[in-house]
């Protein structure tokens, strides 16, 4: 199960664009730190980090490209079960 979620993603602070992709958290951290040191990131280097499966990552990329939508829209869980469980959890 641990190997299922083997893609690490760094997304910009506004959760719109994928900045870096890596196969380990260490590799991702090195990429982010190097970009910060080289002043290549906006928002003073603030990024959001995610871990996902390869299949989910490919689906997110496809949705972003096809519909020209930001990461947070493409990565949002969909479906009746998700909506029902979220409502039940919230109240």
ZITA-V653544 format. One line per field, one symbol per residue. psi: psi as a letter, one per 40 degrees, with the letter a starting at -180 (. if undefined). burial: I if it has 24 or more other ideal C-beta (glycine too) atoms within 12 Angstrom, else O. Layout:
# ZITA-V653544
psi->???
burial->???
This chain:
# ZITA-V653544
psi->ddedgehhhhiidefdihdihieidddddddddddddefeiiffehihhihiidddddddddddddefiiddddehiiiddddddddddd.
burial->OOOOOOIIIIIIOOIOIIIIIIOOOOOIOOIIOOOOOOOOIOOOOOIIIIIIOOOIIOOIOOOIOOOOOOIOOIIOOOOOOOOOOOOOOOO
